Amino acid sequence: MSTDTSSVESADVQRGWRYLMGAGLLITVLGLTAIAAPFVTGVAVSVLLGALLVVGALGHAVNAFSAGGVAGTVWQVALAVVYAVAGISLLANPVLGLTTVTILLIAYFAVEGVIEVAMGIRARSEPNWLWYVASGAVSLGLAVLLWAGFPSTAAWAVGLLTGVHLLSTGVLLVYVGYAGRRGGTASGGEAMGGEPRSG
């Protein structure tokens, strides 16, 4: 009974690490492609964001019929209009939308940097407070650099950062899958060969 259970678990582990490594390799390739063509990637992100906003507009429009009371209905309709206008604008002119997305990205880095620096300063008694400050400083530095080069940075910033994020995620998944493969192989060998020999 225990042998059957261990063999099933070993098969699940093998499937798991293969899926992880496969997904990691695919995401890594996508990340490298995005880094190689940041402008195309940025436009694709702008189009995708526009499509998501249009879908969100449809969702708010549907919710307007089930909203309780006049105030809820008006609120849902207003949100649907805002989402629809923003989404259609991005889809109609994704290059111009890329500029807007870059501005949002600069704002995000600035806010994230301020929050992380503040967290690090408040947690000075903890041993890793400098990491928060350093991470916040990097985010603030990115915000300043992107803003200093704006609007020319809109041509590559979103695509490049998206590619770097995909690349880091893909490498992490490959590493996790490889670690799971080694762990699964070791546990499988112990299950089949019994207790490991000492010497």
C-alpha positions as CSV (number, residue, x, y, z in Angstrom):
1,M,0.0,0.0,0.0
2,S,2.8,2.4,0.9
3,T,4.7,1.5,-2.3
4,D,1.6,2.4,-4.4
5,T,1.2,5.7,-2.6
6,S,4.8,6.6,-3.0
7,S,4.8,5.8,-6.7
8,V,1.7,7.9,-7.2
9,E,3.3,10.8,-5.4
10,S,6.5,10.3,-7.4
11,A,4.5,10.5,-10.7
12,D,2.7,13.7,-9.5
13,V,6.1,15.3,-8.6
14,Q,7.5,14.4,-12.0
15,R,4.5,15.9,-13.7
16,G,4.7,19.0,-11.5
17,W,8.3,19.8,-12.2
18,R,7.9,19.2,-15.9
19,Y,4.9,21.6,-16.1
20,L,6.9,24.2,-14.1
21,M,10.0,23.9,-16.2
22,G,8.0,24.0,-19.4
23,A,6.0,27.1,-18.3
24,G,9.2,28.7,-17.1
25,L,11.0,28.1,-20.3
26,L,8.1,29.5,-22.3
27,I,7.8,32.6,-20.1
28,T,11.6,33.1,-20.3
29,V,11.5,33.1,-24.1
30,L,8.6,35.5,-24.0
31,G,10.6,37.8,-21.7
32,L,13.7,37.7,-24.0
33,T,11.5,38.5,-27.0
34,A,9.9,41.4,-25.1
35,I,13.3,42.8,-24.2
36,A,14.5,42.5,-27.8
37,A,11.4,44.3,-29.1
38,P,10.3,46.7,-26.3
39,F,8.2,49.0,-28.5
40,V,6.1,46.2,-29.9
41,T,5.7,44.7,-26.5
42,G,4.6,48.1,-25.1
43,V,2.0,48.5,-27.8
44,A,0.8,45.0,-27.2
45,V,0.5,45.8,-23.4
46,S,-1.5,48.9,-24.3
47,V,-3.8,47.0,-26.6
48,L,-4.3,44.3,-23.9
49,L,-5.1,46.9,-21.3
50,G,-7.6,48.5,-23.6
51,A,-9.3,45.2,-24.2
52,L,-9.5,44.6,-20.5
53,L,-11.0,48.0,-19.9
54,V,-13.7,47.4,-22.5
55,V,-14.5,44.0,-20.9
56,G,-14.7,45.9,-17.5
57,A,-17.0,48.4,-19.1
58,L,-19.3,45.6,-20.2
59,G,-19.3,44.1,-16.7
60,H,-20.2,47.4,-15.1
61,A,-23.0,47.9,-17.7
62,V,-24.4,44.5,-16.8
63,N,-24.2,45.3,-13.1
64,A,-26.1,48.5,-13.6
65,F,-29.3,46.5,-14.2
66,S,-28.9,44.6,-10.9
67,A,-27.7,47.5,-8.8
68,G,-29.9,48.4,-5.9
69,G,-31.4,51.9,-6.2
70,V,-30.9,54.8,-8.5
71,A,-27.6,55.8,-7.0
72,G,-26.1,52.3,-7.5
73,T,-27.3,52.3,-11.1
74,V,-25.9,55.7,-11.9
75,W,-22.6,54.8,-10.3
76,Q,-22.3,51.6,-12.4
77,V,-23.2,53.4,-15.6
78,A,-20.6,56.1,-14.9
79,L,-17.9,53.5,-14.3
80,A,-19.0,51.7,-17.5
81,V,-18.6,55.0,-19.5
82,V,-15.2,55.8,-18.0
83,Y,-13.9,52.2,-18.7
84,A,-15.3,52.2,-22.2
85,V,-13.9,55.6,-23.1
86,A,-10.4,54.6,-21.7
87,G,-10.5,51.2,-23.3
88,I,-11.6,52.4,-26.8
89,S,-9.0,55.2,-26.7
90,L,-6.2,52.7,-26.0
91,L,-7.5,50.3,-28.7
92,A,-7.9,53.2,-31.3
93,N,-4.4,54.6,-30.7
94,P,-2.2,52.2,-28.7
95,V,0.9,54.3,-29.3
96,L,-0.6,57.3,-27.7
97,G,-2.0,55.0,-25.0
98,L,1.5,53.8,-24.4
99,T,2.4,57.3,-23.3
100,T,-0.4,57.2,-20.8
101,V,0.6,53.8,-19.5
102,T,4.2,55.1,-19.1
103,I,2.9,58.0,-17.0
104,L,1.0,55.5,-14.8
105,L,4.2,53.4,-14.6
106,I,6.2,56.5,-13.4
107,A,3.5,57.3,-10.8
108,Y,3.5,53.6,-9.6
109,F,7.3,53.6,-9.2
110,A,7.2,56.9,-7.4
111,V,4.5,55.8,-4.9
112,E,6.0,52.4,-4.4
113,G,9.4,54.0,-3.7
114,V,8.1,56.5,-1.2
115,I,6.1,53.7,0.6
116,E,9.1,51.3,0.8
117,V,11.5,54.0,2.0
118,A,9.0,55.0,4.7
119,M,8.6,51.4,5.7
120,G,12.3,50.9,6.0
121,I,12.8,54.1,8.1
122,R,10.0,53.1,10.4
123,A,11.4,49.5,10.8
124,R,15.0,50.7,11.6
125,S,15.0,48.2,14.6
126,E,14.7,45.3,12.2
127,P,17.8,43.8,10.6
128,N,16.5,44.0,7.0
129,W,15.3,47.6,7.1
130,L,18.0,48.7,4.7
131,W,16.6,46.3,2.0
132,Y,13.3,48.2,2.1
133,V,15.2,51.6,1.8
134,A,17.3,50.3,-1.0
135,S,14.4,48.8,-2.9
136,G,12.5,52.1,-2.5
137,A,15.5,54.1,-3.6
138,V,15.7,52.0,-6.8
139,S,12.0,52.5,-7.5
140,L,12.3,56.3,-7.0
141,G,15.4,56.3,-9.2
142,L,13.5,54.5,-12.0
143,A,10.6,57.0,-11.7
144,V,13.1,59.9,-11.9
145,L,14.9,58.4,-14.9
146,L,11.7,57.6,-16.8
147,W,10.3,61.1,-16.1
148,A,13.6,62.8,-17.1
149,G,13.5,61.1,-20.5
150,F,9.8,61.4,-21.0
151,P,8.2,61.2,-23.6
152,S,11.0,59.3,-25.4
153,T,11.0,56.7,-22.6
154,A,7.4,55.7,-23.6
155,A,8.8,53.9,-26.6
156,W,10.7,51.3,-24.6
157,A,10.0,51.6,-20.8
158,V,6.8,49.5,-20.6
159,G,8.0,46.8,-23.0
160,L,11.4,46.5,-21.4
161,L,10.1,46.3,-17.9
162,T,7.5,43.8,-18.9
163,G,10.2,41.7,-20.5
164,V,12.4,41.9,-17.5
165,H,9.5,40.8,-15.3
166,L,8.6,37.9,-17.6
167,L,12.3,36.9,-17.7
168,S,12.7,36.9,-13.9
169,T,9.4,35.0,-13.5
170,G,10.4,32.4,-16.1
171,V,13.9,31.8,-14.6
172,L,12.3,31.5,-11.1
173,L,9.8,28.8,-12.4
174,V,12.6,26.9,-14.1
175,Y,14.7,27.0,-10.9
176,V,11.7,25.8,-8.8
177,G,10.9,23.0,-11.3
178,Y,14.6,21.9,-11.4
179,A,14.7,21.9,-7.6
180,G,11.5,19.8,-7.5
181,R,13.0,17.4,-10.1
182,R,16.1,16.9,-7.9
183,G,13.9,16.4,-4.8
184,G,11.6,14.1,-6.6
185,T,14.5,12.0,-8.0
186,A,16.1,11.8,-4.5
187,S,12.9,10.7,-2.8
188,G,12.0,8.3,-5.6
189,G,15.4,6.7,-5.3
190,E,15.0,6.3,-1.5
191,A,11.5,4.8,-2.0
192,M,12.7,2.2,-4.5
193,G,16.0,1.4,-2.9
194,G,15.0,1.5,0.7
195,E,17.1,3.4,3.2
196,P,20.1,5.2,1.8
197,R,23.4,3.5,2.4
198,S,25.8,5.1,4.9
199,G,29.3,4.8,3.4
